[in-house]
Amino acid sequence: MYKFRINQCIGLLSVCLVIASCKVPAITSSDENKPVPGTYNNNGDTTNISNIEWRKFFTDQNLVSLIDTALKNNQELMMTLQEIEIARNDIRVRQGALLPTVGVRAGAGVEKVGRYTSQGAGDASTEIEPGKEMPDPLMDYTIAAYANWEVDIWKKLHNAKKAAITRYLSTVEGKNFVVTNLVAEVANSYYELLSFDNQLLIVRQNIELQKNALEIVKVQKEAARATELAVKKFEAEVLKSQSLEFEILQNITESENKINFLLGRYPQTIIRDKSNMLDLLPAVVNSGIPSQLLANRPDIKKAELELTAAKLDVKIARAEFYPSFGISAAAGLQAFKPSYLVKFPESLLYSLAGDLAGPLINRNAIKAEFSSASARQLQALYNYQRTILNAYFEVSTQLSNIGNLEKSYDLKAKQVDALTKSIDISNDLFKSARADYFEVLMTQRDALESKLELIETKKQQMNAVVNIYRNLGGGWK
């Protein structure tokens, strides 16, 4: 009779759990495979400079040495490596959830029940051995092993482990992205430092040129061929250039400090070749095709892995709507006296139970978590699409920049050549009184500005090549 009722209750509970499980929301499908353009500006060449290892891409050994130091000491990179370690440990946690939890416990207790209770009356009329009554109060000594295991019938725990592995791989790609940016940042800062060195050299040469012109004006003033106004104008121009010299010196200090910070060390002189930067030739750029970005760019691969993990999170949240099946077991020894623990089979205890549990009425929290997981999946999808779009535009912009900088540099080089020649011409005309001092001053000023602009354009050229190398996914291999 009682057994029949118990079976009825179990059956009714199972039916309720099945009904509750039937009202599970569907997973929102999404399409992340939006095709990228086939080429950059109709260039179908698949040769890609991102496949070149950074030690071979950069030919300046001083720069290679700096990058190598940065990859060993940079604090941001070290922090990223710790994120990888955290993600690796999370995999171990998820792996542990798939296995039974096994433990051992030992305990001692005492129990005193009332004489006029069913247990008390039963204990008083029970003899442990002939002529030996049950002790009162009753001690309890236990040594047992126990185990609990959730059977992963809905793949919830397996999906959690897969999500942890995917996020671990995502952190590895995140580290690669940090490396790519670090290599590019050190290189760009290095070329910036070289440009300041060359600007400083040009300014100092210009100061000497202006001082010579000042001495000529002073001589001409004594000969009544120039006025005090001309002398003061030339003096002001010298002072302006000397002031610019100290501005550049400050820029050099800041650039060196920036590089040292990237290298994770305190300020020291950056070893570099200070010879003419204009002799540097930018590397030949081969951009390949846009589809190669999906395999080469660490940030794209990271976003893709995060999307995969978000999809698994949705499956995990959906599995919470289903009932969970758990198994528990225990085996050990139990007695009211320590010496009785070794008596078999009287002191032996064991248990084995299985339970089926699931949400039935109040499932708002589970629904909310499922909705949040679905929203995070869409966020990850949009981030993936945005990352691809951003990567394409970065490459496209830099390719255009490289072409325009090349044309601009050629024109500026011709301008510098013309203005450099005009300095000698203006000086000769000034000496023969065929040009006034204002023309000499403006010629020197224009020549200085054009030379500084040429150095700046060369720096931009070098930086553009570094940036396209980074944007194509180079620098982390």
Secondary structure, 3 states (H helix, E strand, C coil): CHHHHHHHHHHHHHHHHHHHHHCCCCCCCCCCCCCCCCCECCECCCCEHHHCCHHHHCCCHHHHHHHHHHHHHCHHHHHHHHHHHHHHHHHHHHHHHHCCEEEEEEEEEEECCCCCCHHHHHHHCCEEECCEECCCCEEEEEEEEEEEEEECCCCHHHHHHHHHHHHHHHHHHHHHHHHHHHHHHHHHHHHHHHHHHHHHHHHHHHHHHHHHHHHHHHHHHHCCCCCHHHHHHHHHHHHHHHHHHHHHHHHHHHHHHHHHHHCCCCCCCCCCCCCCHHHCCCCCCCECCHHHHHHHCHHHHHHHHHHHHHHHHHHHHHHCCCCEEEEEEEEEEEECCHHHHHCCCCCEEEEEEEEEECCCCCCHHHHHHHHHHHHHHHHHHHHHHHHHHHHHHHHHHHHHHHHHHHHHHHHHHHHHHHHHHHHHHHHHHHHCCCCCHHHHHHHHHHHHHHHHHHHHHHHHHHHHHHHHHHHCCCCCC
